[in-house]
């Protein structure tokens, strides 16, 4: 998948700073989905790895069968991030996603991108006073998410929201691998040139959003990690800086977390973006450094 869509799916929490997604009535007969699930285990510890699509339309039946069985058997749910309260989110976004004293973004973009940028933001009802002060990475994320919202994809239908509610209802512990501030800091660590390149790629690829996202969701629902990798990760190779910051470094950190957690008894259900569990730089591949083997769960 192109770089801008990887950015969007990785930072879906930023939807909280944007207008609410369009709502659609659930389908009367939900479509069956069987996303991929892996397990790492030893004598007294079991850790499930579940890949998610952070936003979904209503009507996909995925929280059943093997996924539900693994979740029910777990004492702890681990997500990429546990959402902070709205005030914290607003404070962090204002501090990290905007640059009030910097060069207006429309001036920082090459002239051939300026009109398309203003038009796309205007179609999303984002005022010029706001988007001109965005850091390039945040503008890229914003532009990535606006058309997804219009297509009816909503974080309230995404696995993280469903799993978090189920965990709370069942009295399970909920933890995050990262913090909201930490996630935004990852994007902010990308160089200015890298951020602008990301924004330009976003503008180039906007017309393909519907096809790209639908292809990714289809691969996820069919439990096809290779298909997910092809959509989400392959083109990250074109930007080593972005790939390192958003994918490889995080996968390594999460593998280290898993290795440490394996020292404690119990059962844990980890749910992270499906792109992190696909491809040759996946979390499962990084676990090899700790002599841990993630096995696909057949269900």
FITOR-855055 format. One record per residue: x, y, z of N, C-alpha, C in turn; residue number from 0; residue in one letter. Coordinates in steps of 0.02 Angstrom, whole numbers. Atoms other than C-alpha are relative to their C-alpha. Example, Ala and Ser with C-alpha at 12.3 -4.5 7.8 and 13.67 -1.06 7.14 Angstrom:
BEGIN
[[45, -59, 0], [615, -225, 390], [45, 60, 0], 0, "A"]
[[-42, -59, -3], [684, -53, 357], [-39, 55, 37], 1, "S"]
//
This chain:
BEGIN
[[42, -59, 0], [0, 0, 0], [44, 62, 0], 0, "X"]
[[-40, -60, 3], [60, 176, -33], [11, 29, 69], 1, "X"]
[[-22, -24, -66], [141, 273, 107], [-54, 37, 37], 2, "X"]
[[49, -40, -37], [-3, 389, 145], [-52, -44, 34], 3, "X"]
[[50, 42, -32], [-124, 246, 179], [30, -37, 59], 4, "X"]
[[-32, 30, -59], [1, 162, 294], [-1, 50, 57], 5, "X"]
[[2, -52, -52], [12, 327, 388], [-69, 3, 31], 6, "X"]
[[68, -7, -25], [-176, 337, 402], [-19, -57, 46], 7, "X"]
[[20, 57, -41], [-201, 162, 468], [40, -5, 64], 8, "X"]
[[-41, 2, -61], [-59, 177, 591], [-22, 52, 50], 9, "X"]
[[17, -56, -45], [-120, 342, 663], [-74, 14, 3], 10, "X"]
[[72, -9, 4], [-306, 313, 661], [-27, 38, 60], 11, "X"]
[[23, -38, -58], [-320, 389, 835], [-9, 73, -16], 12, "X"]
[[6, -70, 19], [-301, 556, 748], [-70, 16, -27], 13, "X"]
[[69, -12, 20], [-479, 534, 687], [-36, 40, 54], 14, "X"]
[[32, -34, -55], [-526, 602, 857], [5, 75, -7], 15, "X"]
[[-9, -71, 9], [-464, 772, 802], [-37, 26, -61], 16, "X"]
[[35, -18, 61], [-571, 771, 644], [-75, -7, 9], 17, "X"]
[[73, 8, -5], [-758, 779, 609], [-19, -73, 5], 18, "X"]
[[23, 69, -9], [-858, 625, 653], [-10, -35, -67], 19, "X"]
[[8, 39, 61], [-863, 486, 525], [-74, -6, -17], 20, "X"]
[[69, 13, 21], [-1019, 455, 423], [-24, -65, 32], 21, "X"]
[[29, 59, -31], [-1136, 328, 502], [-41, -38, -51], 22, "X"]
[[40, 41, 43], [-1215, 183, 410], [-35, -52, 43], 23, "X"]
[[36, 52, -37], [-1346, 60, 469], [34, -67, -11], 24, "X"]
[[-30, 66, 9], [-1278, -115, 501], [-38, -41, -51], 25, "X"]
[[33, 45, 47], [-1312, -244, 367], [-42, -49, 39], 26, "X"]
[[44, 47, -33], [-1454, -363, 408], [32, -69, 6], 27, "X"]
[[-35, 64, -3], [-1342, -512, 371], [75, 13, -4], 28, "X"]
[[-71, -17, -1], [-1162, -477, 425], [42, -48, -42], 29, "X"]
[[-46, 41, 39], [-1025, -539, 310], [51, -32, 46], 30, "X"]
[[-48, 36, -42], [-912, -669, 386], [71, 22, -17], 31, "X"]
[[-71, -18, 8], [-731, -615, 412], [41, -43, 48], 32, "X"]
[[-44, 43, -40], [-591, -726, 476], [72, 27, -2], 33, "X"]
[[-66, -30, 2], [-440, -613, 507], [53, -46, 31], 34, "X"]
[[-55, 42, -23], [-270, -689, 541], [14, 10, 75], 35, "X"]
[[-15, 2, -71], [-222, -736, 718], [60, -45, 11], 36, "X"]
[[-59, 40, -16], [-56, -800, 787], [4, -9, 76], 37, "X"]
[[-10, 11, -70], [0, -868, 954], [74, -15, 13], 38, "X"]
[[-67, 14, -26], [166, -869, 1048], [-10, -29, 69], 39, "X"]
[[13, 29, -66], [173, -984, 1197], [59, -41, 25], 40, "X"]
[[-46, 46, -32], [281, -1078, 1320], [-40, -37, 54], 41, "X"]
[[33, 43, -49], [242, -1184, 1472], [-54, 37, 39], 42, "X"]
[[49, -35, -42], [149, -1048, 1569], [-22, 68, -27], 43, "X"]
[[19, -65, 29], [126, -899, 1452], [-26, -10, -71], 44, "X"]
[[28, 1, 67], [17, -877, 1299], [-15, 72, -22], 45, "X"]
[[12, -66, 27], [16, -720, 1192], [-28, -6, -70], 46, "X"]
[[31, -1, 65], [-104, -700, 1047], [16, 65, -36], 47, "X"]
[[-13, -58, 42], [-64, -580, 904], [-55, 6, -52], 48, "X"]
[[57, -9, 44], [-214, -512, 811], [9, 65, -39], 49, "X"]
[[-7, -59, 42], [-200, -393, 663], [-67, 33, -13], 50, "X"]
[[63, -37, 7], [-333, -258, 648], [1, 48, -59], 51, "X"]
[[10, -58, 42], [-401, -132, 526], [-34, 52, 45], 52, "X"]
[[22, -44, -54], [-425, 20, 637], [-70, 30, -11], 53, "X"]
[[67, -25, 14], [-583, 80, 550], [-34, -50, -47], 54, "X"]
[[38, 45, 41], [-719, -29, 475], [-71, 26, -10], 55, "X"]
[[72, -11, 7], [-894, -15, 405], [-37, -50, 43], 56, "X"]
[[40, 51, -35], [-1033, -101, 501], [-12, -60, -45], 57, "X"]
[[22, 58, 39], [-1079, -276, 447], [51, -55, -10], 58, "X"]
[[-49, 54, 4], [-918, -377, 460], [-1, -39, 65], 59, "X"]
[[2, 43, -59], [-932, -523, 581], [68, -32, 10], 60, "X"]
[[-68, 25, -11], [-753, -548, 643], [11, -21, 73], 61, "X"]
[[-12, 14, -71], [-769, -555, 834], [-38, -62, 21], 62, "X"]
[[32, 64, -14], [-817, -737, 842], [52, -56, -12], 63, "X"]
[[-42, 57, 15], [-744, -911, 818], [68, 5, 36], 64, "X"]
[[-66, 3, -31], [-555, -918, 848], [20, 64, 35], 65, "X"]
[[-19, -64, -31], [-535, -733, 885], [-34, 8, 67], 66, "X"]
[[38, -7, -63], [-671, -732, 1018], [26, -50, 52], 67, "X"]
[[-25, 51, -46], [-605, -893, 1094], [66, 22, 31], 68, "X"]
[[-64, -23, -25], [-429, -821, 1109], [-9, 60, 47], 69, "X"]
[[14, -58, -43], [-495, -657, 1181], [-28, -22, 67], 70, "X"]
[[32, 22, -62], [-605, -745, 1309], [50, -36, 46], 71, "X"]
[[-49, 37, -41], [-456, -850, 1366], [53, 46, 30], 72, "X"]
[[-52, -46, -21], [-349, -695, 1397], [-20, 41, 60], 73, "X"]
[[12, -43, -58], [-333, -596, 1557], [12, 74, -16], 74, "X"]
[[-21, -68, 16], [-259, -441, 1474], [-7, 13, -74], 75, "X"]
[[3, -24, 69], [-294, -344, 1315], [53, 54, -8], 76, "X"]
[[-52, -49, 14], [-148, -248, 1241], [-12, 30, -70], 77, "X"]
[[11, -37, 63], [-178, -116, 1106], [62, 41, -17], 78, "X"]
[[-54, -47, 17], [-60, -2, 1012], [1, 58, 50], 79, "X"]
[[5, -58, -43], [-124, 138, 1122], [-68, -1, 34], 80, "X"]
[[63, -11, -36], [-256, 168, 1255], [-16, 74, -6], 81, "X"]
[[18, -70, 12], [-348, 327, 1210], [-4, 40, 64], 82, "X"]
[[8, -44, -58], [-327, 470, 1334], [-65, 39, -5], 83, "X"]
[[61, -40, 1], [-467, 589, 1378], [6, 55, -54], 84, "X"]
[[3, -48, 55], [-521, 721, 1252], [45, 61, 12], 85, "X"]
[[-41, -58, -15], [-432, 863, 1341], [74, -15, -12], 86, "X"]
[[-70, 20, 11], [-267, 770, 1337], [14, -6, -75], 87, "X"]
[[-8, 6, 72], [-290, 728, 1154], [8, 68, -33], 88, "X"]
[[-3, -67, 30], [-323, 909, 1109], [66, 35, 16], 89, "X"]
[[-62, -32, -20], [-173, 970, 1207], [59, -27, -39], 90, "X"]
[[-57, 32, 35], [-54, 845, 1126], [-2, 17, -74], 91, "X"]
[[5, -16, 71], [-120, 875, 951], [21, 71, -14], 92, "X"]
[[-18, -70, 10], [-103, 1063, 968], [76, 10, 7], 93, "X"]
[[-71, -8, -12], [75, 1043, 1032], [43, -32, -55], 94, "X"]
[[-43, 39, 46], [138, 916, 904], [-21, 4, -73], 95, "X"]
[[24, 4, 69], [30, 931, 749], [-4, 67, -35], 96, "X"]
[[5, -67, 29], [31, 1120, 721], [65, 39, 12], 97, "X"]
[[-61, -42, -4], [170, 1246, 692], [-20, 72, -12], 98, "X"]
[[26, -67, 9], [99, 1421, 722], [50, 50, -26], 99, "X"]
[[-50, -49, 19], [263, 1510, 692], [37, -18, -64], 100, "X"]
[[-37, 23, 59], [323, 1410, 542], [-27, 27, -65], 101, "X"]
[[22, -20, 67], [307, 1438, 356], [-68, -31, -14], 102, "X"]
[[65, 29, 17], [124, 1417, 302], [9, -60, -47], 103, "X"]
[[-10, 62, 36], [104, 1244, 230], [-11, 9, -75], 104, "X"]
[[11, -10, 71], [35, 1304, 65], [61, 30, -34], 105, "X"]
[[-61, -28, 28], [196, 1401, 40], [57, -51, 0], 106, "X"]
[[-53, 50, -4], [305, 1254, 91], [-7, -53, -55], 107, "X"]
[[12, 49, 54], [225, 1140, -40], [25, 28, -66], 108, "X"]
[[-16, -22, 68], [289, 1146, -220], [-61, 32, -33], 109, "X"]
[[58, -35, 30], [179, 1262, -325], [-50, -46, -34], 110, "X"]
[[47, 44, 36], [105, 1117, -425], [-45, -41, 46], 111, "X"]
[[43, 36, -47], [29, 1042, -267], [-46, 46, 40], 112, "X"]
[[35, -46, -45], [-42, 1198, -185], [-75, 1, -12], 113, "X"]
[[71, -4, 14], [-209, 1208, -274], [-36, -65, 19], 114, "X"]
[[30, 65, -18], [-245, 1021, -253], [-6, -8, 75], 115, "X"]
[[1, 4, -73], [-202, 1033, -69], [-57, 41, 28], 116, "X"]
[[53, -44, -25], [-318, 1180, -37], [-69, -27, -18], 117, "X"]
[[64, 28, 21], [-458, 1098, -136], [-20, -60, 42], 118, "X"]
[[15, 61, -39], [-445, 932, -44], [-18, 17, 72], 119, "X"]
[[17, -20, -68], [-444, 1016, 126], [-68, 34, 2], 120, "X"]
[[64, -35, 2], [-590, 1127, 76], [-58, -49, -7], 121, "X"]
[[52, 50, 7], [-691, 975, 24], [-14, -37, 65], 122, "X"]
[[9, 30, -66], [-665, 907, 199], [-21, 50, 53], 123, "X"]
[[22, -54, -46], [-724, 1072, 276], [53, 19, 51], 124, "X"]
[[-55, -22, -44], [-552, 1104, 352], [19, 71, -21], 125, "X"]
[[-13, -69, 19], [-526, 1293, 357], [74, 13, -15], 126, "X"]
[[-69, -16, 19], [-370, 1370, 279], [42, 20, 60], 127, "X"]
[[-37, -22, -59], [-321, 1447, 446], [26, -59, 40], 128, "X"]
[[-23, 60, -36], [-306, 1271, 516], [51, -38, -40], 129, "X"]
[[-46, 43, 37], [-225, 1175, 375], [65, 34, -18], 130, "X"]
[[-62, -34, 17], [-97, 1309, 336], [50, -3, 57], 131, "X"]
[[-45, 4, -57], [-25, 1288, 511], [14, -72, 21], 132, "X"]
[[-14, 71, -15], [-23, 1098, 510], [71, -17, -18], 133, "X"]
[[-63, 30, 22], [141, 1006, 509], [-16, -46, -59], 134, "X"]
[[16, 40, 60], [156, 911, 344], [-26, -69, 14], 135, "X"]
[[23, 68, -15], [134, 739, 424], [-73, 0, 21], 136, "X"]
[[69, -2, -24], [-28, 792, 507], [-48, 17, -57], 137, "X"]
[[40, -15, 60], [-94, 866, 345], [-8, -63, -41], 138, "X"]
[[4, 63, 38], [-54, 699, 260], [-49, -47, 32], 139, "X"]
[[46, 43, -35], [-146, 602, 393], [-72, 24, -8], 140, "X"]
[[67, -30, 7], [-294, 721, 387], [-29, -14, -69], 141, "X"]
[[24, 11, 68], [-308, 708, 198], [-12, -74, -14], 142, "X"]
[[9, 72, 9], [-292, 519, 207], [-66, -23, 30], 143, "X"]
[[58, 23, -37], [-434, 502, 331], [-65, 29, -25], 144, "X"]
[[62, -32, 21], [-561, 623, 258], [-39, -43, -50], 145, "X"]
[[40, 42, 46], [-610, 513, 109], [-21, -67, 30], 146, "X"]
[[19, 63, -33], [-610, 357, 219], [-63, 11, 41], 147, "X"]
[[60, -17, -37], [-736, 443, 331], [-61, 2, -45], 148, "X"]
[[56, -8, 46], [-845, 486, 183], [-25, -67, -27], 149, "X"]
[[19, 67, 24], [-844, 303, 129], [-37, -41, 53], 150, "X"]
[[38, 34, -53], [-923, 256, 296], [41, -41, 48], 151, "X"]
[[-43, 36, -48], [-773, 183, 387], [4, 40, 65], 152, "X"]
[[8, -33, -65], [-782, 221, 573], [40, -38, 53], 153, "X"]
[[-38, 35, -53], [-666, 185, 721], [-45, -35, 50], 154, "X"]
[[45, 34, -47], [-819, 138, 825], [-17, -70, -22], 155, "X"]
[[10, 68, 26], [-836, -14, 712], [65, -39, -3], 156, "X"]
[[-65, 32, 4], [-650, -52, 718], [12, -48, 57], 157, "X"]
[[-13, 49, -52], [-581, -198, 817], [23, 30, 67], 158, "X"]
[[-25, -28, -64], [-494, -87, 946], [-58, 22, 44], 159, "X"]
[[56, -23, -40], [-657, -7, 1001], [-42, -58, 25], 160, "X"]
[[40, 59, -20], [-750, -173, 1003], [36, -40, 55], 161, "X"]
[[-39, 38, -49], [-611, -262, 1097], [6, 36, 67], 162, "X"]
[[-7, -39, -62], [-587, -121, 1223], [-64, -3, 41], 163, "X"]
[[64, 4, -35], [-772, -121, 1266], [-11, -69, 30], 164, "X"]
[[8, 69, -25], [-776, -310, 1281], [45, -13, 60], 165, "X"]
[[-46, 9, -55], [-624, -305, 1394], [-25, 35, 63], 166, "X"]
[[27, -37, -59], [-700, -172, 1507], [-59, -38, 29], 167, "X"]
[[59, 36, -24], [-863, -268, 1516], [18, -64, 38], 168, "X"]
[[-20, 63, -31], [-770, -426, 1564], [49, 10, 58], 169, "X"]
[[-47, -14, -54], [-657, -340, 1690], [71, -18, -15], 170, "X"]
[[-69, 16, 19], [-499, -375, 1592], [43, 64, 5], 171, "X"]
[[-48, -55, 0], [-344, -266, 1609], [13, 22, -72], 172, "X"]
[[-14, -26, 67], [-312, -152, 1458], [63, 42, 3], 173, "X"]
[[-64, -36, 1], [-136, -89, 1417], [14, 24, -70], 174, "X"]
[[-22, -25, 65], [-53, 7, 1277], [74, -10, -10], 175, "X"]
[[-71, 6, 17], [111, -27, 1189], [32, 69, -6], 176, "X"]
[[-24, -69, 9], [127, 160, 1157], [-50, 47, 33], 177, "X"]
[[46, -52, -24], [50, 322, 1217], [-22, 43, -59], 178, "X"]
[[24, -46, 51], [-50, 448, 1116], [54, 50, -18], 179, "X"]
[[-53, -48, 12], [89, 575, 1136], [59, -33, -35], 180, "X"]
[[-55, 35, 32], [219, 446, 1089], [-13, -15, -73], 181, "X"]
[[17, 14, 70], [127, 399, 930], [8, 63, -43], 182, "X"]
[[-8, -62, 38], [117, 580, 873], [73, 19, -6], 183, "X"]
[[-71, -15, 2], [300, 600, 918], [37, -39, -54], 184, "X"]
[[-32, 39, 53], [345, 461, 796], [-6, 36, -67], 185, "X"]
[[9, -37, 62], [271, 560, 652], [41, 64, 0], 186, "X"]
[[-36, -63, -5], [350, 720, 714], [75, -10, -7], 187, "X"]
[[-72, 14, 5], [521, 635, 714], [24, -6, -73], 188, "X"]
[[-18, 4, 71], [516, 617, 524], [24, 68, -23], 189, "X"]
[[-28, -64, 23], [620, 750, 438], [-52, 41, -38], 190, "X"]
[[46, -44, 36], [534, 900, 360], [-7, -22, -73], 191, "X"]
[[2, 22, 69], [580, 839, 186], [-41, -65, -6], 192, "X"]
[[38, 62, 0], [511, 667, 227], [-74, 11, 9], 193, "X"]
[[71, -16, -11], [349, 742, 290], [-31, 31, -62], 194, "X"]
[[27, -31, 61], [327, 848, 134], [-8, -52, -55], 195, "X"]
[[6, 53, 50], [360, 697, 25], [-62, -43, 14], 196, "X"]
[[58, 38, -20], [227, 604, 123], [-64, 36, -20], 197, "X"]
[[58, -40, 18], [103, 745, 95], [-11, 1, -76], 198, "X"]
[[6, 1, 73], [140, 752, -92], [-26, -68, -24], 199, "X"]
[[24, 67, 18], [115, 563, -104], [-74, -7, 15], 200, "X"]
[[71, 1, -19], [-51, 583, -14], [-42, 32, -55], 201, "X"]
[[38, -35, 51], [-111, 710, -141], [-2, -39, -66], 202, "X"]
[[-3, 39, 61], [-55, 600, -285], [-48, -59, 2], 203, "X"]
[[37, 63, -6], [-147, 448, -218], [-72, 8, 22], 204, "X"]
[[69, -9, -24], [-310, 525, -157], [-53, -31, -46], 205, "X"]
[[52, 30, 43], [-409, 469, -311], [-7, -76, 7], 206, "X"]
[[1, 73, -5], [-365, 287, -271], [-21, -26, 68], 207, "X"]
[[12, 20, -69], [-419, 286, -89], [-51, -56, 4], 208, "X"]
[[54, 49, -6], [-580, 188, -113], [24, -70, -19], 209, "X"]
[[-24, 65, 23], [-501, 48, -214], [53, -29, 46], 210, "X"]
[[-54, 24, -42], [-346, 37, -106], [-25, -25, 67], 211, "X"]
[[23, 19, -66], [-438, 32, 59], [-44, -62, -2], 212, "X"]
[[43, 58, 6], [-568, -92, 0], [40, -64, -13], 213, "X"]
[[-43, 58, 13], [-431, -208, -64], [33, -23, 65], 214, "X"]
[[-32, 16, -63], [-344, -199, 104], [-48, -34, 49], 215, "X"]
[[49, 29, -46], [-502, -234, 204], [-19, -71, -23], 216, "X"]
[[17, 66, 26], [-543, -381, 90], [55, -51, 18], 217, "X"]
[[-55, 45, -18], [-370, -458, 117], [-1, -16, 74], 218, "X"]
[[4, 9, -73], [-388, -433, 305], [-56, -49, 18], 219, "X"]
[[58, 41, -17], [-561, -512, 311], [11, -73, -21], 220, "X"]
[[-14, 68, 23], [-497, -664, 215], [58, -32, 37], 221, "X"]
[[-57, 28, -36], [-353, -689, 336], [61, -9, -44], 222, "X"]
[[-54, 3, 49], [-227, -652, 199], [54, 51, 17], 223, "X"]
[[-51, -48, -20], [-74, -570, 279], [44, 22, -58], 224, "X"]
[[-40, -20, 58], [22, -572, 115], [-35, 54, -39], 225, "X"]
[[38, -52, 34], [-117, -471, 36], [2, 65, 37], 226, "X"]
[[-5, -60, -41], [-114, -350, 181], [69, 32, -9], 227, "X"]
[[-68, -26, 8], [75, -333, 164], [8, 35, -67], 228, "X"]
[[-6, -30, 66], [60, -299, -22], [-32, 69, -2], 229, "X"]
[[35, -64, 1], [-63, -158, 10], [31, 51, 47], 230, "X"]
[[-19, -47, -52], [11, -82, 167], [75, 14, 4], 231, "X"]
[[-71, -6, -17], [198, -110, 171], [48, 5, -58], 232, "X"]
[[-49, 5, 54], [277, -138, 1], [29, 68, -20], 233, "X"]
[[-25, -64, 25], [288, 43, -53], [36, 40, 54], 234, "X"]
[[-41, -32, -51], [362, 92, 115], [74, -6, -16], 235, "X"]
[[-70, 8, 19], [523, 28, 39], [25, 60, -40], 236, "X"]
[[-20, -59, 38], [522, 186, -68], [23, 57, 45], 237, "X"]
[[-19, -52, -47], [547, 291, 88], [28, -33, 63], 238, "X"]
[[-30, 34, -57], [669, 209, 209], [-11, 36, 66], 239, "X"]
[[9, -37, -62], [649, 349, 336], [-70, -12, 29], 240, "X"]
[[68, 11, -22], [460, 330, 344], [-9, -72, 23], 241, "X"]
[[6, 70, -18], [471, 140, 346], [32, -15, 67], 242, "X"]
[[-35, 12, -63], [595, 142, 489], [-40, 28, 59], 243, "X"]
[[35, -33, -55], [495, 264, 595], [-67, -32, 15], 244, "X"]
[[68, 22, -9], [321, 195, 567], [-8, -75, 6], 245, "X"]
[[9, 72, 3], [351, 11, 542], [55, -38, 36], 246, "X"]
[[-52, 45, -23], [519, -71, 574], [19, 13, 74], 247, "X"]
[[-20, -14, -69], [570, 19, 735], [-54, -20, 50], 248, "X"]
[[54, 17, -46], [399, -5, 812], [-7, -76, 6], 249, "X"]
[[5, 73, -3], [393, -189, 765], [55, -29, 45], 250, "X"]
[[-55, 23, -43], [562, -213, 850], [-16, 13, 73], 251, "X"]
[[17, -16, -70], [503, -125, 1008], [-55, -46, 26], 252, "X"]
[[55, 42, -22], [345, -227, 1014], [22, -73, 9], 253, "X"]
[[-27, 67, -9], [440, -390, 989], [39, -4, 66], 254, "X"]
[[-37, -1, -64], [552, -341, 1135], [-50, -2, 59], 255, "X"]
[[52, 0, -52], [395, -307, 1239], [-27, -70, 10], 256, "X"]
[[27, 68, -4], [326, -478, 1197], [50, -47, 33], 257, "X"]
[[-51, 43, -29], [491, -563, 1239], [4, 9, 76], 258, "X"]
[[-2, -14, -71], [492, -478, 1409], [-63, -27, 34], 259, "X"]
[[64, 22, -29], [308, -518, 1440], [-3, -77, 5], 260, "X"]
[[-1, 73, -3], [342, -702, 1404], [30, -27, 64], 261, "X"]
[[-30, 21, -63], [437, -708, 1568], [-52, -4, 56], 262, "X"]
[[53, 1, -50], [272, -687, 1662], [-54, -50, -22], 263, "X"]
[[54, 47, 19], [135, -821, 1668], [-64, 38, -16], 264, "X"]
[[65, -29, 16], [-37, -787, 1598], [-13, 0, -75], 265, "X"]
[[21, -2, 70], [-130, -759, 1434], [-16, 71, -19], 266, "X"]
[[7, -69, 23], [-124, -596, 1337], [-25, 1, -72], 267, "X"]
[[26, -9, 68], [-219, -540, 1182], [24, 68, -24], 268, "X"]
[[-27, -62, 28], [-123, -410, 1080], [-34, 14, -67], 269, "X"]
[[33, -21, 63], [-215, -315, 942], [35, 62, -26], 270, "X"]
[[-35, -56, 32], [-113, -203, 826], [-17, 0, -74], 271, "X"]
[[14, -6, 71], [-129, -142, 648], [27, -58, -39], 272, "X"]
[[-17, 61, 36], [-125, -287, 526], [66, 6, -38], 273, "X"]
[[-62, -9, 36], [21, -212, 431], [61, -17, 41], 274, "X"]
[[-56, 17, -44], [132, -242, 582], [11, -75, 6], 275, "X"]
[[-4, 73, -5], [97, -428, 572], [5, -31, -70], 276, "X"]
[[-5, 24, 69], [132, -445, 385], [66, 22, -29], 277, "X"]
[[-62, -18, 34], [287, -444, 277], [62, -23, 36], 278, "X"]
[[-63, 27, -26], [470, -482, 308], [28, 40, 58], 279, "X"]
[[-22, -39, -58], [489, -347, 442], [-52, -3, 56], 280, "X"]
[[56, 5, -47], [337, -404, 542], [23, -11, 71], 281, "X"]
[[-14, 15, -70], [328, -421, 730], [21, -74, 7], 282, "X"]
[[-17, 71, -4], [332, -611, 706], [72, -12, -22], 283, "X"]
[[-69, 8, 23], [493, -597, 607], [50, 27, 52], 284, "X"]
[[-45, -30, -51], [571, -485, 742], [5, -44, 61], 285, "X"]
[[-3, 45, -58], [528, -615, 874], [54, -52, -7], 286, "X"]
[[-53, 48, 10], [659, -727, 796], [63, 18, 37], 287, "X"]
[[-59, -22, -37], [793, -621, 881], [-2, -25, 73], 288, "X"]
[[8, 23, -69], [723, -687, 1046], [-15, -75, 3], 289, "X"]
[[13, 72, 6], [705, -867, 985], [-72, -17, 19], 290, "X"]
[[72, 12, -10], [516, -852, 994], [-32, -11, -68], 291, "X"]
[[33, 18, 62], [403, -927, 862], [-75, 14, 5], 292, "X"]
[[71, -13, 3], [231, -858, 820], [-33, -48, -50], 293, "X"]
[[33, 51, 42], [116, -994, 750], [-69, 24, -19], 294, "X"]
[[67, -19, 24], [-37, -957, 644], [-52, -46, 32], 295, "X"]
[[55, 38, -30], [-198, -1009, 731], [-50, -16, -55], 296, "X"]
[[50, 21, 48], [-312, -1109, 618], [-68, -3, 33], 297, "X"]
[[67, 2, -28], [-496, -1081, 650], [-52, 7, -55], 298, "X"]
//
